[in-house]
């Protein structure tokens, strides 16, 4: 779960919820504050983890890789790469996907970065 800390607010909310829960659990003698804190703790954990995971970009962009394809740009037969899905780019339903060799796919991804399609 500790992958890319792009969204740090969710991470700090999650840490704060755990610290507050430990404090209330250990230092309050009666059950009423513990029950209230348990509900707050659960809410902070769920909200914090959702916000934290929403900020990660593990599969951004999502690439598809195939062996023995013909490059759409230079025509060489090699391992092929293509971007399938990114923030503002979706080619999941493409009937005729265009795969590129490693060199051409880097050039294409730089072109898409310049256009603001991928990060």
C-alpha positions as a Python dict, from the first residue, in 0.01 Angstrom:
ca = {
    (1, 'X'): (0, 0, 0),
    (2, 'X'): (291, 237, 48),
    (3, 'X'): (347, 302, -321),
    (4, 'X'): (337, 660, -445),
    (5, 'X'): (254, 932, -193),
    (6, 'X'): (110, 1173, -446),
    (7, 'X'): (-188, 1267, -231),
    (8, 'X'): (-39, 1332, 111),
    (9, 'X'): (-356, 1470, 273),
    (10, 'X'): (-522, 1129, 282),
    (11, 'X'): (-205, 976, 427),
    (12, 'X'): (-185, 1232, 708),
    (13, 'X'): (-557, 1197, 788),
    (14, 'X'): (-505, 822, 812),
    (15, 'X'): (-206, 868, 1047),
    (16, 'X'): (-396, 1123, 1260),
    (17, 'X'): (-692, 887, 1293),
    (18, 'X'): (-466, 607, 1413),
    (19, 'X'): (-286, 829, 1665),
    (20, 'X'): (-616, 967, 1801),
    (21, 'X'): (-760, 617, 1829),
    (22, 'X'): (-462, 491, 2028),
    (23, 'X'): (-480, 792, 2262),
    (24, 'X'): (-854, 756, 2331),
    (25, 'X'): (-833, 378, 2363),
    (26, 'X'): (-549, 384, 2614),
    (27, 'X'): (-632, 691, 2824),
    (28, 'X'): (-1012, 701, 2866),
    (29, 'X'): (-1163, 490, 3144),
    (30, 'X'): (-1525, 473, 3025),
    (31, 'X'): (-1669, 337, 2701),
    (32, 'X'): (-1871, 631, 2563),
    (33, 'X'): (-1573, 833, 2430),
    (34, 'X'): (-1422, 511, 2297),
    (35, 'X'): (-1736, 427, 2099),
    (36, 'X'): (-1756, 780, 1956),
    (37, 'X'): (-1388, 771, 1870),
    (38, 'X'): (-1427, 429, 1708),
    (39, 'X'): (-1684, 573, 1466),
    (40, 'X'): (-1463, 875, 1393),
    (41, 'X'): (-1163, 645, 1355),
    (42, 'X'): (-1342, 422, 1105),
    (43, 'X'): (-1460, 723, 906),
    (44, 'X'): (-1115, 881, 899),
    (45, 'X'): (-955, 554, 795),
    (46, 'X'): (-1198, 495, 510),
    (47, 'X'): (-1188, 856, 392),
    (48, 'X'): (-811, 884, 430),
    (49, 'X'): (-734, 563, 245),
    (50, 'X'): (-975, 650, -37),
    (51, 'X'): (-824, 997, -79),
    (52, 'X'): (-474, 857, -57),
    (53, 'X'): (-532, 587, -315),
    (54, 'X'): (-715, 830, -544),
    (55, 'X'): (-398, 1039, -570),
    (56, 'X'): (-172, 752, -671),
    (57, 'X'): (-84, 701, -1033),
    (58, 'X'): (21, 340, -1042),
    (59, 'X'): (-145, 265, -1374),
    (60, 'X'): (-133, 609, -1526),
    (61, 'X'): (-83, 566, -1815),
    (62, 'X'): (-183, 204, -1873),
    (63, 'X'): (37, 34, -2136),
    (64, 'X'): (-23, -276, -2346),
    (65, 'X'): (280, -477, -2456),
    (66, 'X'): (287, -746, -2726),
    (67, 'X'): (564, -949, -2885),
    (68, 'X'): (642, -963, -3256),
    (69, 'X'): (446, -669, -3391),
    (70, 'X'): (518, -431, -3677),
    (71, 'X'): (585, -76, -3559),
    (72, 'X'): (323, 171, -3683),
    (73, 'X'): (588, 441, -3736),
    (74, 'X'): (914, 282, -3850),
    (75, 'X'): (794, -63, -3963),
    (76, 'X'): (1040, -279, -3765),
    (77, 'X'): (919, -612, -3625),
    (78, 'X'): (989, -623, -3252),
    (79, 'X'): (821, -603, -2911),
    (80, 'X'): (542, -346, -2934),
    (81, 'X'): (405, -92, -2690),
    (82, 'X'): (96, 126, -2689),
    (83, 'X'): (-77, 352, -2438),
    (84, 'X'): (-425, 216, -2375),
    (85, 'X'): (-562, 451, -2111),
    (86, 'X'): (-451, 773, -1944),
    (87, 'X'): (-620, 1069, -1777),
    (88, 'X'): (-756, 1230, -2096),
    (89, 'X'): (-690, 941, -2334),
    (90, 'X'): (-882, 617, -2382),
    (91, 'X'): (-807, 366, -2659),
    (92, 'X'): (-957, 60, -2488),
    (93, 'X'): (-1220, 13, -2762),
    (94, 'X'): (-977, 70, -3051),
    (95, 'X'): (-1051, -183, -3327),
    (96, 'X'): (-710, -143, -3494),
    (97, 'X'): (-451, -71, -3221),
    (98, 'X'): (-123, 87, -3327),
    (99, 'X'): (178, -63, -3156),
    (100, 'X'): (519, 100, -3168),
    (101, 'X'): (872, -16, -3100),
    (102, 'X'): (1044, 109, -2785),
    (103, 'X'): (1207, 408, -2955),
    (104, 'X'): (892, 521, -3135),
    (105, 'X'): (672, 465, -2828),
    (106, 'X'): (897, 696, -2627),
    (107, 'X'): (867, 961, -2897),
    (108, 'X'): (488, 916, -2905),
    (109, 'X'): (458, 937, -2527),
    (110, 'X'): (666, 1257, -2526),
    (111, 'X'): (435, 1398, -2793),
    (112, 'X'): (131, 1310, -2580),
    (113, 'X'): (296, 1469, -2274),
    (114, 'X'): (357, 1788, -2472),
    (115, 'X'): (-9, 1793, -2578),
    (116, 'X'): (-115, 1744, -2214),
    (117, 'X'): (-288, 1412, -2273),
    (118, 'X'): (-72, 1215, -2027),
    (119, 'X'): (125, 1325, -1724),
}
